[in-house]
Amino acid sequence: MKTRPDLIAFFDAHGVEHHTTDHEAVFRVGEGEGIKDDIPGAHTKNLFLKDAKGRLWLISAQDDTQIDLKRLHTVIGSARLSFGSAELMEEVLGVTPGSVTAFALINDVDHRATFVLDHRLAQAERVNFHPLTNTATTGVSQAGFARFLQALGIAPMVVDFAAMAVVEDA
């Protein structure tokens, strides 16, 4: 599994400008409020889910987005959703609970997880995620994030969580 230095090297190799801020461990969205104040861009929450048929999902949304997990399966075309286990998360994404991040897709070489991206994040000029550890936040431009995903061969399903609708599905 790739680590934070591997991720940074990947960014550098693919021309993705990035800035990382180290901080105390943050396990939940509400815990990092003071830290976020000094980091420009959209902040995120990330969910690792498994549906009733065993399909895996990684959802990245702006930190204040309300996600209705009871209805989401009808929008994204999955079976009923629940949280994936810590063991499965580590096996597929190489991260532990509290460190879930879209950047962990670098470890999902078999593309086992379908990536769902909040349309607000897809439109943000700059996005911030943990760099495979919850003791730092790494920001990249929207173009840089798109370059990261493209280099991994990932086209996200973009969802408007307020409207509960897919707005772009590549």
Buried (B, 14 or more C-beta within 10 A) or exposed (E): BBBBEBBBEBBEEEEBEBEBBEBEEBEEBEEBEEBBEEBEBBBBBBBBBBBEEEBBBBBBBBBEBEBEEEEBBEBBEBEEBEEBEEEBBBBBBBBBBBBBBBBBBBBBEEEBBBBBBBBBBBEBEBBBBBBBBBBBBBBBBBEBBBBBBEBBEBBBBBBBBEEBEBEEEE
